[in-house]
Amino acid sequence: MAYIELHDVVKDFKIKNRRNGAFGNVKNFFAPQYLTKRAVDHISLEINRGEMVGYIGPNGAGKSTTIKILTGILLPTSGYVKVGNLEPYKNRKQNALHMGAVFGQRSQLLWDLPVQDALDLFRGMYRIEEKTYKKNVEMFCDLLGLDQFLMQPARQLSLGQKMRANLALALIHDPDVVYLDEPTIGLDVLAKDNIRAFLREINKEKNTTVLLTTHDMTDIESVCDRLVLINSGSVLYDGGLNAFKEQYSKGYSIRVTFADPKEAIQDTRFELIEKKDAESIYHVSQSDFQPGEALAFLASHCKMQDISIIETPIEEIVKAIYKHEA
């Protein structure tokens, strides 16, 4: 049985349609008109305990609305939602005890409170046993380097330190699921790598379910095994990363180093992109050749010193989908 279930979920928002001018303002006051905007459009998803799922889409696609429904902040207009056998919007307190959340643009830290005091505050709020609390703090110090700034107030922390502290606060009570909305936004490369490694380790050690929304596709490739792509509130794709690349990628590139620098591939199905001395890069359409077929073809028709396949980055594939759906 799935840990997170969404079946045919719809979320509509009423937006006031404001009319201009003095007479329009009178109408707005006495006879307001409303427009309906659909943020989530009949979404159905099932996520098992321990899965790490990337939930992506362009701005306004419905990602944050979905997370707010799962956390119990929003009530769906229609449909069925359960998280660990609880309906989030009907059981907000019980649901909160089993979840953690980190939003890249918001912080759970208090401005003048040291990180250690914030952790102590969360310990009391979640009624965490002393043994469990100490074990988790030690783990976070080891994996996130919290011990370097435990006694510093939030106002003195760097952006990366604040994000690590927020992750610790979200996971201090051993939640069954953690929702992460842009957890690496604005961080440097090293900080991003540390957070990705931490999420993989937490999932491995505690079987924590992770739902990650981000515009950084490296986060998805580094952390998640499953990808859910939405646009205009509807699911466009739900499956593995490799299957996603195969389904949506229009092609790939091949880097070839010829034995003779003057040699070139004469077949028009290989489009020359770049050439430097004996090395050339060609673009190949999936409809013309699968990678294995292309390698076999070149091996039988050319004299080469080296050859390699260059996959289209997942970020480029997603960008192309966004442009097509816009």
C-alpha positions in Angstrom: 0.0 0.0 0.0 1.3 3.4 -1.0 2.4 5.8 1.8 1.2 8.9 -0.1 -1.9 8.7 -2.2 -3.5 11.4 -4.4 -6.5 10.4 -6.5 -8.1 12.8 -9.0 -7.2 15.8 -6.9 -8.4 19.2 -8.0 -7.6 22.6 -6.4 -9.4 25.7 -7.6 -8.8 29.3 -6.4 -11.2 32.1 -6.7 -9.6 35.4 -7.8 -11.4 38.7 -7.7 -11.9 40.2 -11.1 -11.3 43.9 -10.5 -12.8 46.5 -12.8 -11.1 49.8 -13.5 -12.5 53.4 -13.1 -14.7 55.0 -10.5 -17.8 53.2 -11.6 -15.8 50.0 -11.8 -14.7 50.4 -8.2 -18.4 50.8 -7.1 -19.2 47.6 -8.9 -16.2 45.9 -7.3 -17.6 46.8 -3.9 -21.3 46.1 -4.4 -21.2 43.3 -7.0 -17.8 41.6 -7.0 -17.0 39.2 -9.7 -14.6 36.2 -9.4 -12.6 34.2 -11.8 -11.7 30.5 -11.1 -8.1 29.5 -11.5 -7.3 25.8 -11.5 -3.9 25.1 -9.9 -4.1 21.3 -9.6 -6.1 19.5 -12.3 -7.1 15.9 -11.5 -3.7 14.7 -10.3 -3.3 11.1 -9.3 -0.1 9.9 -7.7 1.0 7.0 -5.4 4.4 7.2 -3.6 5.7 4.3 -1.5 7.5 4.6 1.8 11.2 5.3 1.3 10.9 6.6 -2.3 12.8 9.7 -3.4 10.7 11.5 -5.9 11.6 14.6 -8.0 8.4 16.7 -8.5 9.2 19.2 -11.2 7.4 21.7 -13.5 7.6 25.3 -14.6 6.6 28.2 -12.3 2.8 28.1 -11.8 2.6 24.4 -12.7 1.0 23.4 -9.3 4.0 22.0 -7.4 3.8 24.1 -4.3 0.0 23.8 -4.2 0.3 20.0 -4.2 2.8 20.1 -1.3 0.5 22.5 0.6 -2.3 20.0 0.2 -0.1 17.1 1.4 1.0 19.1 4.4 -2.6 20.0 5.3 -2.3 23.7 4.7 -4.8 23.6 1.8 -8.0 21.8 1.4 -8.5 20.2 -2.1 -11.5 21.3 -4.0 -12.2 17.7 -4.9 -10.5 14.3 -4.9 -8.9 12.0 -2.3 -5.7 12.6 -0.4 -4.0 10.3 2.2 -0.6 10.5 3.8 0.2 7.5 6.0 -3.6 6.7 6.3 -4.3 10.2 7.4 -6.2 12.9 5.5 -3.8 15.9 5.9 -6.4 18.6 6.0 -8.6 16.8 8.5 -5.8 15.6 10.7 -3.3 18.5 10.6 -1.7 17.9 14.0 -1.2 14.2 13.6 0.0 14.7 10.0 2.5 17.3 11.2 4.1 14.8 13.7 5.0 12.5 10.8 6.4 15.0 8.3 9.1 17.6 7.9 9.2 20.4 5.4 12.0 22.8 4.1 11.2 25.7 1.8 14.2 27.3 0.3 12.8 30.9 0.6 11.6 30.5 4.2 13.4 29.6 7.4 12.2 27.9 10.6 15.1 29.5 12.5 14.5 32.4 14.9 16.7 35.5 14.2 18.4 35.8 17.6 18.2 32.1 18.7 21.2 29.9 18.4 20.8 26.7 16.3 21.2 24.5 19.5 18.3 26.4 21.2 16.1 26.0 18.1 16.8 22.2 18.1 15.9 22.1 21.8 12.7 24.0 21.1 11.7 21.5 18.4 12.6 18.6 20.7 10.0 19.8 23.2 7.5 20.6 20.5 7.7 17.1 19.1 8.2 15.4 22.5 11.3 13.6 21.3 12.9 11.1 23.6 16.3 12.2 25.0 18.1 9.1 23.5 16.6 9.7 20.0 17.3 13.4 20.2 21.0 13.0 21.1 21.5 10.4 18.4 20.0 12.6 15.7 21.9 15.7 16.7 25.2 13.7 16.6 24.2 12.4 13.2 23.5 15.9 11.9 26.7 17.2 13.3 28.6 14.4 11.5 26.7 14.6 8.1 25.9 18.4 8.0 28.7 19.8 10.1 26.3 21.4 12.5 28.8 21.4 15.3 30.6 24.3 13.5 27.8 26.7 14.2 25.5 25.1 16.8 25.9 28.0 19.3 25.6 30.8 16.7 22.3 32.8 16.3 20.5 32.5 13.0 21.4 36.1 12.0 25.1 35.2 11.9 24.8 32.2 9.7 25.6 32.0 6.0 22.9 30.9 3.5 24.4 27.4 3.3 24.5 27.1 7.1 20.9 28.2 7.5 19.8 25.6 5.0 21.7 22.8 6.8 20.2 24.0 10.1 16.7 24.0 8.5 17.2 20.4 7.3 18.2 19.4 10.8 15.1 21.0 12.2 12.9 19.3 9.6 14.3 15.9 10.4 15.0 16.0 14.1 11.9 14.1 15.0 12.5 11.3 12.5 9.5 12.1 10.1 8.2 9.5 7.8 8.2 12.0 4.9 10.0 15.2 4.2 8.9 17.8 1.6 11.7 19.9 0.1 10.9 23.0 -2.0 14.0 24.4 -3.6 16.3 23.3 -0.8 19.5 24.2 -2.7 18.5 27.6 -4.1 21.3 30.1 -4.0 23.8 27.7 -2.6 27.4 27.2 -3.9 28.4 23.9 -5.6 30.0 22.4 -2.4 27.0 23.2 -0.2 24.7 21.6 -2.8 26.8 18.4 -2.9 26.8 18.2 0.9 23.0 18.5 1.1 22.5 15.9 -1.7 24.8 13.5 0.1 22.9 14.1 3.4 19.5 13.4 1.8 20.8 10.1 0.3 22.2 9.0 3.6 19.1 9.9 5.6 17.0 7.9 3.1 19.3 5.0 3.4 19.5 5.0 7.2 15.9 5.9 8.1 14.0 5.0 5.0 12.6 8.6 4.9 10.3 9.3 2.0 11.5 12.4 0.1 9.4 14.6 -2.3 11.7 17.2 -3.8 10.7 20.2 -6.0 13.5 22.1 -7.6 14.5 23.8 -10.8 18.1 22.5 -10.4 18.0 19.2 -12.4 21.3 18.1 -10.9 19.4 17.8 -7.6 17.0 15.4 -9.2 19.7 13.3 -10.9 21.8 13.2 -7.7 19.0 12.4 -5.3 15.9 10.9 -6.9 15.1 7.6 -8.6 11.7 8.7 -9.9 10.6 11.8 -11.7 7.1 13.3 -11.8 6.7 16.2 -14.3 3.6 18.4 -14.2 2.4 21.4 -16.1 -0.8 23.5 -15.8 -1.7 21.3 -12.8 -1.6 18.0 -14.7 0.9 15.1 -14.7 2.8 14.8 -18.0 5.3 12.1 -16.9 5.7 9.7 -14.0 8.5 7.2 -14.0 12.2 6.6 -13.9 14.9 9.0 -15.0 16.4 6.8 -17.7 12.9 6.1 -19.1 12.3 9.8 -19.1 15.4 10.5 -21.1 14.5 7.8 -23.6 10.9 9.0 -24.0 11.6 12.8 -24.4 15.1 13.1 -25.7 15.1 13.7 -29.4 18.7 12.5 -29.8 22.2 12.4 -28.5 25.7 13.3 -29.5 28.7 11.1 -30.4 32.3 12.3 -29.9 34.7 10.6 -32.4 38.5 10.8 -32.7 39.5 9.6 -36.2 42.7 7.9 -37.0 43.1 10.3 -39.9 42.3 14.0 -39.0 40.9 14.6 -42.5 38.3 11.8 -42.2 34.6 12.6 -41.6 31.4 10.6 -41.5 29.7 10.9 -44.9 26.2 9.6 -43.8 23.7 12.5 -43.5 22.1 10.9 -40.5 25.1 12.1 -38.5 25.0 15.9 -38.2 28.4 17.6 -37.6 28.2 20.0 -34.6 31.8 20.6 -33.9 35.2 19.7 -35.3 38.7 20.2 -33.8 41.7 18.4 -35.4 40.9 14.7 -35.5 38.0 15.0 -33.0 34.5 15.6 -34.1 31.1 15.7 -32.4 28.0 14.6 -34.3 24.3 14.8 -33.3 22.2 11.7 -34.0 18.4 11.4 -33.9 17.0 8.6 -31.9 14.7 7.8 -34.8 17.7 7.2 -37.1 19.9 5.2 -34.8 19.8 3.9 -31.2 23.2 4.5 -29.5 24.3 0.9 -29.8 23.4 0.8 -33.5 25.3 4.1 -34.2 28.4 2.7 -32.5 28.3 -0.5 -34.6 27.7 1.5 -37.8 30.7 3.8 -37.2 32.9 0.9 -36.2 32.3 -0.8 -39.5 32.6 2.3 -41.7 35.3 4.5 -40.0 38.8 4.1 -38.7 38.7 5.6 -35.2 41.0 5.9 -32.2 38.2 6.7 -29.7 34.4 7.1 -29.6 32.0 8.0 -26.9 28.3 8.7 -26.4 27.3 12.2 -25.0 23.8 12.0 -23.5 21.6 15.1 -23.7 21.5 16.6 -20.2 18.2 16.1 -18.5 18.0 19.9 -17.9 18.0 20.5 -21.6 15.3 17.9 -22.2 13.1 19.5 -19.5 13.7 23.0 -21.0 12.5 21.7 -24.4 9.3 20.3 -22.8 8.6 23.5 -21.0 8.9 25.5 -24.3 6.7 23.1 -26.2 4.0 23.1 -23.5 4.1 26.9 -23.0 
